[in-house]
Amino acid sequence: ETFEIKEDIILLNQLLKALTGAKVVAGNNVIDDGLVKVNGKVELRKRNKLVKGTIVEFDGNKVKLV
């Protein structure tokens, strides 16, 4: 699956909100719980700046930013 970002970067918690329609708090909780991977590594920084080409994994989904 791919996700098109309109700017040069998107913050991790904003991406999760956009993908799931969930509130930012829910996105922050899955990040805090270590359930999100960025490029294959667990990511705990909610405001991690993601760029095109980044692969984000969560809840059994893998999304590539384009």
C-alpha positions as YAML, in Angstrom:
chain: A
units: angstrom
residues:
- id: 1
  name: GLU
  ca: [0.00, 0.00, 0.00]
- id: 2
  name: THR
  ca: [1.19, 3.55, -0.66]
- id: 3
  name: PHE
  ca: [0.33, 6.92, 0.84]
- id: 4
  name: GLU
  ca: [0.99, 10.16, -1.00]
- id: 5
  name: ILE
  ca: [2.34, 13.01, 1.09]
- id: 6
  name: LYS
  ca: [1.77, 16.50, -0.23]
- id: 7
  name: GLU
  ca: [4.65, 18.20, 1.59]
- id: 8
  name: ASP
  ca: [8.31, 17.22, 1.88]
- id: 9
  name: ILE
  ca: [7.70, 15.60, 5.28]
- id: 10
  name: ILE
  ca: [4.88, 14.27, 7.47]
- id: 11
  name: LEU
  ca: [5.05, 13.60, 11.20]
- id: 12
  name: LEU
  ca: [4.56, 9.99, 12.27]
- id: 13
  name: ASN
  ca: [1.54, 10.70, 14.47]
- id: 14
  name: GLN
  ca: [-0.08, 12.75, 11.68]
- id: 15
  name: LEU
  ca: [0.44, 9.89, 9.24]
- id: 16
  name: LEU
  ca: [-1.21, 7.38, 11.59]
- id: 17
  name: LYS
  ca: [-4.15, 9.74, 12.07]
- id: 18
  name: ALA
  ca: [-4.54, 10.13, 8.29]
- id: 19
  name: LEU
  ca: [-4.31, 6.39, 7.66]
- id: 20
  name: THR
  ca: [-6.65, 5.22, 10.41]
- id: 21
  name: GLY
  ca: [-8.97, 8.16, 10.89]
- id: 22
  name: ALA
  ca: [-8.19, 7.73, 14.58]
- id: 23
  name: LYS
  ca: [-7.58, 10.54, 17.00]
- id: 24
  name: VAL
  ca: [-3.99, 11.64, 17.52]
- id: 25
  name: VAL
  ca: [-4.13, 10.22, 21.07]
- id: 26
  name: ALA
  ca: [-4.75, 6.71, 19.71]
- id: 27
  name: GLY
  ca: [-1.86, 7.10, 17.26]
- id: 28
  name: ASN
  ca: [0.39, 8.27, 20.06]
- id: 29
  name: ASN
  ca: [-0.57, 5.25, 22.17]
- id: 30
  name: VAL
  ca: [0.43, 2.71, 19.51]
- id: 31
  name: ILE
  ca: [3.72, 4.56, 19.08]
- id: 32
  name: ASP
  ca: [4.32, 4.60, 22.86]
- id: 33
  name: ASP
  ca: [3.56, 0.86, 23.00]
- id: 34
  name: GLY
  ca: [6.27, 0.14, 20.40]
- id: 35
  name: LEU
  ca: [3.77, -1.13, 17.82]
- id: 36
  name: VAL
  ca: [4.98, 1.03, 14.93]
- id: 37
  name: LYS
  ca: [8.06, 0.36, 12.80]
- id: 38
  name: VAL
  ca: [9.72, 2.84, 10.47]
- id: 39
  name: ASN
  ca: [11.98, 1.26, 7.87]
- id: 40
  name: GLY
  ca: [11.99, -1.99, 9.86]
- id: 41
  name: LYS
  ca: [12.88, -0.50, 13.27]
- id: 42
  name: VAL
  ca: [10.57, 0.21, 16.20]
- id: 43
  name: GLU
  ca: [9.92, 3.96, 16.35]
- id: 44
  name: LEU
  ca: [9.01, 5.66, 19.63]
- id: 45
  name: ARG
  ca: [9.22, 9.30, 18.46]
- id: 46
  name: LYS
  ca: [5.70, 10.56, 17.81]
- id: 47
  name: ARG
  ca: [6.89, 13.57, 15.86]
- id: 48
  name: ASN
  ca: [9.48, 11.70, 13.80]
- id: 49
  name: LYS
  ca: [9.72, 13.46, 10.43]
- id: 50
  name: LEU
  ca: [9.03, 11.02, 7.61]
- id: 51
  name: VAL
  ca: [9.96, 11.58, 3.96]
- id: 52
  name: LYS
  ca: [8.98, 9.98, 0.67]
- id: 53
  name: GLY
  ca: [10.32, 6.44, 0.36]
- id: 54
  name: THR
  ca: [9.85, 5.67, 4.07]
- id: 55
  name: ILE
  ca: [8.07, 2.41, 4.93]
- id: 56
  name: VAL
  ca: [5.83, 2.42, 8.00]
- id: 57
  name: GLU
  ca: [4.47, -0.78, 9.53]
- id: 58
  name: PHE
  ca: [1.66, -1.01, 12.08]
- id: 59
  name: ASP
  ca: [-1.29, -3.25, 12.87]
- id: 60
  name: GLY
  ca: [-0.25, -5.75, 10.18]
- id: 61
  name: ASN
  ca: [-0.11, -3.06, 7.47]
- id: 62
  name: LYS
  ca: [2.90, -1.86, 5.52]
- id: 63
  name: VAL
  ca: [2.68, 1.59, 3.90]
- id: 64
  name: LYS
  ca: [5.25, 3.26, 1.65]
- id: 65
  name: LEU
  ca: [5.23, 7.06, 1.48]
- id: 66
  name: VAL
  ca: [5.27, 8.45, -2.04]
...
